[in-house]
Amino acid sequence: MGENAISLKLMEGESHASSFGTKTSLLGAVGGAIVLAIVGFTWGGWMTGGTADKLADQRVDTAVVAALTPICVEKFQQSGDAIANLAALKKISSTWEQGKFIETGGWATRPGATSPDYALGRACAEKLVLDKTAAH
């Protein structure tokens, strides 16, 4: 065996070791990316665009209900039979049924809407039941 044959075998060995190192590095990088994504979405507070949109919609709805609740309460209080309606509302034990009572009375319809809003009805009912001076 000549000097060229030994050099060729050494070069082949280096090439094999080099490809093994590259494969290991790539597998490590892919594994690290997967672990990072799992940790980020699970504990890091990351979210997809769809989840962010849903969260934003929920926050908007909550803010709108909070802004319209005093208007609903005022509509309720301005009705001709507010005292009797408040007594009837307070007799209802279920918050769900209280919300439906407010919806049915028409006090929980958002401006420009044609049908009542349950979340607004429930918030309005809660405010009326807890408010000591609800019916003037």
Secondary structure, 3 states (H helix, E strand, C coil): CCHHHHHHHHHHHHHHHHHHHHHHHHHHHHHHHHHHHHHHHHCCCCCCHHHHHHHHHHHHHHHHHHHHHHHHHHHHHHCCCHHHHHHHHHHCCCHHHHHHHHHHCCCCECCCCCCECHHHHHHHHHHHHHCCCCCC
